[in-house]
Amino acid sequence: MPSHTPSVTPPVETRRVAGKPRVVVTRRLLPETEARMAELFDVVLNRDDHALSRDELIAAMADADVLVPTVTDTIDADLIALAPPRLRLIANFGAGIDHIDLLAARARKIMVTNTPGVFTDDTADMTLALILSVARRLNYGGRLLRSGQWHGWSPSTLLGHRLGGRVLGIVGMGRIGQAVAHRARAFGMPIVYHNRHRVPEALETMLGARYEPDLDALLTATDILTLHCPATPETLHLIDARRIALMKPGAFIINTARGTIVEEEAMIQALGSGHLGGAGLDVFEHEPLVDQRLRDHHNVAILPHMGSATVEGRIASGDKVIANIRFWVDGHRPPDQVLEGWA
């Protein structure tokens, strides 16, 4: 972060900023996004893309009218309590906002925006990739080949399972859950879903999905479980040891949502015992730390949080961040405001 701090007029109650607002971005964004931000705002960029420490986040907020964090930044109540009066907008890069204490932001009258919808297809595509990888043992086959231990084709080795007829259980039927269901239907998979609220019957018919209000009942009926709910206190360890035990022997868990939704130790134990047949994981409970037992398991496909990693999605997310800031600067309600009730 540069030592020189240009003078910026603090925003008045209408949220208008005289001149360009000071916008501090915590991680490296795509060049197109950063260039546009530099044109529109007095922007501070993270040139080496390191995850900011807590002290660096505090310093970033102290020098910002707008903070642009990502999922790697923990913006908790204690941090928000240290924010200066000039900080009036947290324009999150990404749809997930579980790393931001929304109640604390509201108490300080700091608006929060996010970028919903831009990673729906990207995450759904990755989910299907993990389902295929685990069901057909692609990860294991690739590892065998690279290690030099493959000795040629055999009719009785490297056997996986076809997807047609395998019951897909979806927990969370929002944008991503629906996109996964749409893709899974093309593979001939019966779909059962659990959600806080039942989706319209016409959508169920289009997706070929059956609603199951009882999560435990869904788990007993599922061959492949895929998670698409947000990380909240209510979903912490939603899939715990008890619920994993309810799943069919040999069933798979796919998680492209948040690592804390699954009790990771219980999942590892079930994988080790053979109760679970495999897992496809793009997120982890203690990421970036990944348990060595997951790395070593023969039918666990692991990815480094790549679900949203497309050029198109990241550009679209940057565009939404910029639009939200511009609306705020002009004194209008940003299109992707997370909290309601602002004057």
Buried (B, 14 or more C-beta within 10 A) or exposed (E): BEEEEEEBBBBEEEBEBEEBBBBBBBBBBEEEBBEBBEEBBBBBBBEEEEEBEEEBBBBBBBBBBBBBBBBBBBBBEEBBEEBEEBBBBBBBBBBBBBBBBBEBBBEBEBBBBBBBBBBBBBBBBBBBBBBBBBBBBBBBBEEBEEEEEBEEEEEEEBEBBEBEEBBBBBBBBBBBBBBBBBBBBEBEBBBBBBBEEBBEEEEBEBBBBEBBEEBEBBBBBBBBBBBBBBBEEEBBBBBBEEBBEBBBEEBBBBBBBBBBBBBBBBBBBBBEEEBBBBBBBBBBBEBEEBBEBBEEBEBBBBBEBBBBBBEEBBBBBBBBBBBBBBBBBEEEBBEBBBBEEEE
